[in-house]
Amino acid sequence: MPELKKQVFRGAIREVTFGPEGHRLSFGGEATYPFYSFDKVEPHRRIVGLEVLDTDPEFLEKCAGYDALEYVDFICLHLAGGDPNNENKSTEELLKLVENAAGRIKNKPIAVAGCDNTEKDAELLPACACALTGYGILLLSAKEENLEAFKKSAPEVILGAESSVDINLAKQLDVLAVQAGIPEDHIVINAGNAACGYGFEYLVSTMERIRAAALSQDDKMLQMPVVTLIGPDSWGTKEAQAGEEDMPGWGDRLERGRKMEIMSAVGVLAAGSDAVIVRDPVSAAAIFALETKLGADG
């Protein structure tokens, strides 16, 4: 058979590294479409994070347990309880929880996600970055409305720039972050979140357009790696929430949730996400195994 002509692009995705000394984790850096290793070998595989909610009674125990899982690359502390419309936990209370969690995580990098309230996150997330100075955390997520507050974060922090499923908004936020003095290799794109069947096609097409512009057009402001928080949308779907007594033909509720999470994660990985964050360890193991297999085989 004749040798296939390799596709060569003008641009490449930046490499980003986070985590404490001795447990640094790099991702991104590719110069081809996802899993197209037949065109060019990718420098890093895509990474898998496990989300731990502060509202979970076993929060600290799970942090310690997940730290030992070989198929988990990093742990995401999701501070959903800080939302004024949720438990409205104070910043001080959440900082103590984050510090305790970090003390139990010995072998993995840490990401911190906020409560999805713009004003509260502007106070909470930079404070977490200062409290975890030296951990080199990945901080999710900065938005245009609160970007200025993130300039106070520790200098080693990697900043997740979150937009709402729109390539132009994603680029605009990256530009604003750079103008605010955040180095380009300290920014990752969070293009938005969705679960399969719930506006998912918009998310996937946005990611594909971001990756195409980064590689084909050499668009510097879209060449940051993409990180996607899968858990909240997947586990919030009707398929994952409906009880077995209400939907007896749907099967086990936990298994349904895992399938939603796995399908959603695989979809965004194929579209260009460099890192996915899921909530269930079984989901994480399945995604890790599939990603490793695809990455190895091209």
N, C-alpha and C positions, 0 to 999 in steps of 0.2 A: 504494500500500500504506500502511496506517496505520502510524504510527511506533511501534516497540516500546517498551514501558514499561521504563525503566532500573531495575535493581535497586540499591538503596542500602543499604549496611550501616552498622551502628553503629560498628564498629571499623575499624582499619587496621593494616597491618604497619609496624613501625618502619623507618626508613632507617638503614642502617649504612654507614660509610665506613672504608676502611683503605688502607694503602699510604703510601709516602714523599711528601714534598712534591714537587709536579710530576707525580706519577703516582698521585694519589688515585683510588680506585674506590668508587663508591656502588652499593648494591643494596638491594632491599626497597622499602618505601614505598608499596606498592600497597594499594588499598582495594576490591579485587574479586577474583574467582576467577582462576586462571591463564589468561591469554590472552583474558579477557573484556573486551577493550578497547571493545566495543560498549556496555558499561555505563559504563566510565570509563577514560580513557587512563591507562596505567601510567607512573609517572615514570621508571622504569629498565627496561631489558631484563634478562633473566636472564643470569648470567655463567658463563663456562666456564674452569675451571682445568686445567692439565696437571700430573699427578703425576710426580715424578722420585724413584726409589728410591735410597737411599744405597748399596744393595747392587749397583747397576748399575755396571759398570766404566767406563761413559761418563757417569757422573753429572754431572761438572762441564761436560763438553762439551755435554750436552743442556740444562743450565741456560742456557748462553750461546746455544745455537741456538733454544730455545723463546722466549727473550726477544725474538727478531726476528719471531715469527709474529703476524700481524695478528689472526687469529681466536682467539688465546689471551688471556684477560683477566688472568690471574695464574698464578703457578707455585707448586705445592705441593711442598715438600721433605719426603718421607716417610722418616723415620728408622727403618725396620723393622729394620735391623741392630743396633739397641740392645737388642733383645729378648734376655733371658738364655737363652731357648730357641732363639735363632737364632744370630747371630754374636757376640752379647754385647759389642758395641763399647762402649767407655767413654764417659762423658759428655764428657770432655775431647777424645777423638778426634772425636766427632760435632760438637762445638762448632767445632772447627777446620774441619771439612768444611762446616758451615753458613756460617761466615764467608767461606770461599773461594767458595762458591756465590753468596752475596749480592753479592760483589765482581764476579761475572760477569753478574748480572742488573741491567741498567741502567734498563729502561723499564717494568717491571711490578711490581705488589705481590707480596708473598711470603706464603704460608701455610706453616705447619710442622705436620706430623702426627707423632705419636710412634710408639712401637714396640708399642703395645697391651698393655703390661705396666704395670699401675696404679702400682706402686711406682717403677719406673724412670722412667715418664713424669712423676711428681711431682717428680723431680730434674732430668730432662732438659729438659722443655719450658719451665719458668720460666727456666732457665739460657739457653736459646736466645733467649727474649724479652729478657733483659738484654743478651745479646751483640749483638742486632740492634736495640738502642734507636735510635729515629729512623726505623726502617723501617715502623713502624705495622703490624706483622704480624697476620695472622689465625692464632690458635693453636688447633690441634686436637689432642687433645680433652680437656676436663676431665670427670671423672666424680665422682660423689658421694664416692667413697672418697678421692680426692686433691684435692678442690676447694680445701681450705685452702692447699695449696702454691701455687696459682695467684694468691693475693693478692700474692705477691712479684713478679709480672710487671710489666713497664714499664706506666705508666698509659695509654699510647696503644694498647695491645694489645687486639684484639678476641678474645674468648674463645668457643670452640666448646664448648657444653655437650652432652656425648654421653650419650644414654640408650639403652635397649634396646627399641625398637619398641613403645612404650607411651605413650599420651598423658598418663597420670597421672604416669609417671616423668619425662617431658619437662618437665611443669609443675613438679613438685617440685624438679628440679634448677635450673630457672630461679629459683625462689623462693629456694633456698639460695644461689645465686650473688649475687642482689641483697642478701640478708641479710649476705653476706660483704663487701659494699661495692663490688661491681662494678656500674657504671652500666648501666641497662637497654639503652641504645643501644650498649653494648660487648659484648653477648651475642648469639650466634647459636645456633640449635637444630641439633644433629645428632641426628636422631630414630632413627638406626641405618642399617644398610646391608644390602642383599640384591641378588641378581641375578635376572633373569627366570626363573621356574620354580623358584626356590629360596626359598620363603617370601615371595616378592615381594608377594603380595596383602596380607600383613599390614603390610608397610612402607607400601604405597600407601594402604591404608585408614587407617593411623595418621596419615599426613601430611594426608589429606583431613579427618580429624576435628580435627586441630590447626588447619588453616586455617579450618574452619567455626566453631570456638570463638573464634578470634581475631577474625573478621569479624562473625559473627551475634551472639555473646554478649559481644563487646567484652572478652574475657579478656586483661587486660594482660600476664599471665605467659606467654601463648602468642603474643604479637604480635611476636616476634623473627623475622627472616628465617631460612629453613632452608637449610643447606648439607649436601650429600650427597657422600661419597667413594665413587665408583662402581667404580674400578679393581680393588681387591683382590678383591671378591666376583665380579665379572664374569670376570676372568682366572683365577680359581681354580676355575671350573666345569669339569665334565667336557667340555662342548662346546668350551671354549677350550684345554683341556690335552691331550686325547687326540691322539696322533700320527696322521699320515695313513696310516702303515703299519698301524696298529691299526684305524682307521676309514676305509678308503679311500672309502666312499660319502659321507662327510661333507664332503669338499672341503678346501680350504686351511685349515690351522689358524689362521693369523694372521687371515684373513678371518672365521672363525667367532668369534674373540675380539672382533674389532671390532664384529661384529653384536650380540653379547651386550652389549657396553658401550653401544652406541648405543641399543638397545632399552630397556635399564635406565635410562639417563639420560633418555630422552624420557618414560618412564613416570613418573619422580619429578618431572620438570618439570611435567607435566600435573596431578600430584597436589598440587603446592604448593611444591616446592623452588625456591629463588631462585638457587642456585649449585650446579653439579655439577663434580666433579673426576674427570677420566678419565685414562687412562694412555697412550693412543695418539694421536698427532697427527692421524691420519686420522679417528678417532672425534671428536676435538675440532672438526675442520673441518666434519664433517657435522652435528653438534649445533648449532654456531654458525650454520650456514646455515639450518637448520630453525627454530631459535628466532627468528632475525632475520625470516624470512619470516612466521611465525605472529604475531610481535609487530607487524609492519607491517600485516598484513591483518586482525588481530583474529580 
